[in-house]
């Protein structure tokens, strides 16, 4: 039996922790089993396969990550290193990111305070993060003032909206001497598209809605968002590169990112197999039926994940405020920085490419049911294998 185990599995040999050990060495040496083991697998999947070569990496954000400072501490460094190519986020994460980009103060508090007393004192609480009510009012005023500009007076996708908003945040950060504090500002500077799956479900959307009562012409083009996100994935896969999803939490952003493949296959009728690599950090269970806990194996049945890649899918049942800093530190240590893809600059080109293919092969009538997984899409698979430095399983 021991010989059989030795052939199938690596021996569990932890390395003693030592004074001054790096986060990357700690993960490799001490995270050997249970969710620590899954976190180590997540780190290696991200650095050795997802960001290898020219592979496309999309990230989805749920949970109050930016109020806790994870925008500045983790997301901005990953963007600057070219390790995240496009993002889908809740609007709330982008709204609270503005506080940091505008130089406002948030404080490390306690989850055990008297909320009635906080209300009387004008203090907002997000679990143990505290800030003055004026932070909300000042951020709201900034958004309303910015979107009065003529470039906002039309319908646009949320990626274009966030790019334009990020321009103003980046400029404010430059004047304040805090150029790398904002996720939106960094995404603007590095051409990383950021989408919001529910644009009305945040204080940014609330302010946009209020300004429509003052005859603002700004409207979010959700059709463009659905097609644009699918176009990003199609562009990478058609070029022979891998498409990876890095999901923090779950919710609507998770589905919006994963639905790009069903949009390509099921709706547009374009031949595809699914995303290549899946990494999720979540505290949700699958047996409750919620999307946040849905496994990559389940996603295979929808066509969201390539079945050949299922062994390379990792779910880490861990709070994102713990997992993301560790994965970030590991990736910045173990992976080479990549030149930013600046996908935003190619948004029109990508959309036109998928439109042409859809009009060529798609139809209004029912699309044929495809279950032949042995048939590979026609694309440069050799280039794809080379891009990740590994042979496709």
N, C-alpha and C positions, 0 to 999 in steps of 0.2 A: 504493500500500500504506500509506503514512504517513497519508493521509487516512482510510483505513478504520480504522486503529488509533486515530486520534484520536477517531473517532466512537464506538468501542466501549469504549475504556479510558482512564482518566485518565493524564496524563503523569506520569512518575516524577520528581518534583522534591523532593528532600530539603531539609530546612532545617538549616543548620549548628548543631551543638550549641554551647551557650554556657554560661558560668559561671552557676550558680544556676538552670538550666532546671528546670522542674517535670517530674515523671514523665509527666503527661498530655501536655505539649507535646513531650517527647522521643518518646513513642509516635507522636504525629501527625506529627512532623517527620522522624524518622529510621528508623522501623520500616516499611520500604517493600517488602521482598521476603523470600522464603523463610519460615522460621517467624517471623521478626520481622514480616513482612507479615500472617501469619495471626494473630499476637497483636494487631496493630492492628485487624484485622477483628473479633476477639473482643471487644476493648474497645468498639468502636462498636456491635456487635450487642447487647451487654449494656446499654449506656447509652441507645441510640437506639430500641431495639425491645423488649427483654425487660422492662426496668423502666419502660417508658413507660406512662403512664396507670395503669390498675388491673390490668395484666397480672400473672398469677400466676408466681412464680419459685421453683422448687424446686432445691435444691442437694444433690448427693451427694458424700460425702467418703470417700476411701480413701487409703491410705498414711499414714505416721506424721506427720501435719501438726501436730497439737496439741503433741506433744513439742517440735517445732521452734519453738513460740511463735506459730504462725499463727492460733490461736484468738483470742488477745488482740490481735494486730497487724492481723488482717484480718477474721475472721469476726464478731467482736463489733462492730466499726465498721459492717459491712454490715447487721447485724441492727438496730443502733440507728438507722441511716438508712432503715430500711424497705425495703432492697433485696434481702432474702432472706425468703421467706414460709414455707417449710417445708424440712426437711432430712432426708436419710437418711444415716446415718453407720455406719462400723464401730464396734463396741463399744469397740475399742481406742482410737480417737480420743477417745471420751467418757471413758474411764477415765483416760487421760493428761491430759485437760483438767482432771480433778479435782485433779491435783497443783498446778496454777496457782491454781485456785479455793480451795484450802486453804492457800495461802501457802508451799508447799514449794519447795525449790531444785533447779533443773536447771542444768547447766553446759555451756558450749561447749567440747567436747574435740577429739578427733582420731579418725579412723577407723583409724589405724595403731598402736593401742595393743595391748599383750599381754593378750588376753582371759582367759588362765589367771591372770595376775597380778591382773586386775580381779576375777575371781571370788574369789580369796583375800582381796582387800581389801574385798569386799562392794560393788562398784560395778557398776551396770547400764549397758550401752552400747546405744544405738540409733544406729548409724552413728557420728556425731560428737557426739551428745548423751549426756551422762553424768549419772547421779544415784545417790544412795546407795540401797542395798537397803531401808533403812528407809522410803524414800518409798513403795515398794510395800506394805510391811507396814502403814504408817500409813493409806494410802489404803484398803486392804482393810478395816481395822478401822472406818474411817469408814463405808464402805458397809454393813458388817454391822450396825453400831449403828443406822444410820438406818432400814434396812429392817425392823428389829424393831417399828417404830411400827405402831399399829393401822390406819392408812390404807393400809398395804402388805399387809395380810393378806387378799388376794383375788387373783383373776385380773384382769389388766389389759393393755391394749395398751402397747407400748413407749413410745408418745408420752406416755401418762399417767404411766408409771413415771419417765420422764426429767423430766417437769414437776414431779412431787413431789420427786424427788431434787434438781432444780435449785433448788427452794425452800430446801432446807437449805444448798446450796452458796452461794446468794445471801446468805443470812443469815450464814453464816460469813465470806464476803467482806466484808460490811458491818462486822462486828465487827473484822475484821483491817485495815480501811481499804483494801481492794483490791476495790472493788465491780464493776469491769469487767474482771477477769482471766479469767473463766470463760465458755466458750461455753454450758454448761448453765445457769449463773446468768442470763446475758443472755436466753437463750431462754425461761426462766421469766418474767422480768420483761416481755418483749415479746410473750408468747403465741405463740411460734414452735414448732410441733410438731417434735419430733425423733424419728425412728424408727430402729431398728436391724434390718437385714434378717436377721442371724444372732445373736440375743440370747445364745445360749450360747457364742459364739465370742469371748470376751474375759474379762478378769479380773472385770468387773462380773457377767457371767453365771456365772462360776465361784463367786463369793461367794454369789450368789442360790441356786445349786445346793447349796452346802454348808449354807446355812441351812435348806434344805428337810429336811435330815437332823435338824434341831433342831425339826421340826414347823412351820416357817414355811409359811404358806398362799400366799405370793407365787408366782404363775405368770404367764408371759408369754402373752398371747392373740394368737397369730400370725394367726389368722383375722381378728380385729379389725384388725390392722395392714394386711392385704391389702385388706380392704374400706374401711378408713378412708383409706388413701392414694388409692385409686380415687375415693372420695367427694370428696376435696379437689380433684382434677382435674375431676371431673364438675361440681362446684359452680361452678367458674370458667368452664368451657366453656358450661354451660347458661345462665349469666348473660351470655354474649356476650363474655367476656374471653379473652385469649390464655393459653396455658399454656406456660411455658418450662422447660427443664432445663439446669442448669449443672453439668456433671459434672467432678469433679476426680479423676483416676485412672480407675478402672473398677470391675471386680469386682462382687461381689454388690450393693452399694448402687446401682450404675449400673443393673443389671437391675431391681432392686426399684422404682426410680423410673420406668423406661421401661415396665415391665409394667402400669402403671396403665391405659394405653390398651387393650391386649389384654384386660385384665380387664373393662373397660367394654364393648368391642365383641364380642370372641370368646366370652367366658364368659357375661357378663350379657345379651348381645344388644341392648345399647343403641346406637343409631346415633351414631357418632362418626368422626373421621378421623385423629386422632393429635395429638401435641404440636406446637405451632406453631414454637417456636424451640429449637435444639439447639446447645449450646456445650460442647465437651469439651477439657480439657487432659490429655494423656496421653503416655506414652513407649512405649506398646504398638503393635505393628504389626498390621494387619488380616489379613495372610496366614498368621499362625500359627493362626487359627481361634479365638482366645480372645475372650471377651466384651469385655475391656478395650480391645481394638483394633478392635472392630466399628464400622463407619462408620455415619453417619446414613442414607446411601443404603440400606444393608442393613436398617436399622431400619424404613424405609418399607415393605418387603415384609412386615413383621410387623404393620403397622398402628400402630406406635409413634410414627411421625413423619408429620405431614400432608405428602403429596407436594407440595402447592403451596408448602410452606415450605422445600423442599430447598435452593433457592438461598440461603436465609438461615441455613443450618447451617454451623457453623465447627468444625473440629478443629484444635487447636493442638498440635503435637508438641513439648511442652516440659514440663519438670519443674514440678510445681505450686508448689514452693517459690520458683520464679522468677515464674511466670505470675500466681499469685494476688495477691501484693503489688502488681504492676503494674496488674492489672485493678482491684483495690480502689482504688488511688490515682487511677486514671483515672475510675472511676465516681463517687467522692466529689467529684471536681473538676468533671466534666462533667454529671452527672445531678442532678436535684433530689431531695432527701430526700422520702420518702413516709411517710404515716401508716401505722404498722404495722397489718397486717390482723387480727392476733390470732386466727388461725385456730383455735388451741387452744380458745378460748372457744366456738366453734361446732361442735365435733367431733360432738356428739350430733345436732345439727340436720342437719349434712351427711350423716352416716351414714343417718339416717332418710330423707332425700331420695333417695339412691341406692337404698336398700332398696325404697322405694315404686315407683320406676321399674323396678327389676329384676323385682319381682313382677308388674308390669303387662305388661312386654314379654318377659321372659325365660322360658325353659322348660328342662325337664330333657332333652328330646330334642335331637337335633342341630340346631344353629342354621344357618340358611341362609348359604351362602357369598356374601359381598358383594364385588363387584369394580367396581361402578359408581361410580367416583371423581368423576363429574360431578355426582352427587347430593349436595347439601349438607345437613348436619344442620339440623333446624329449631331455630334460635335467633336471637337478635338480632344479625345480622351487622353491621348499621349501627353498633350500639353498640360492637361489637368493633373495627371499623375506626377508630372515633373514639378508642377507648381507647389505641391505639398510635400515633395521629397519622399513620398511613400507610394507604394502600389495600392491601387484600389482593391479592397477585399472583394 
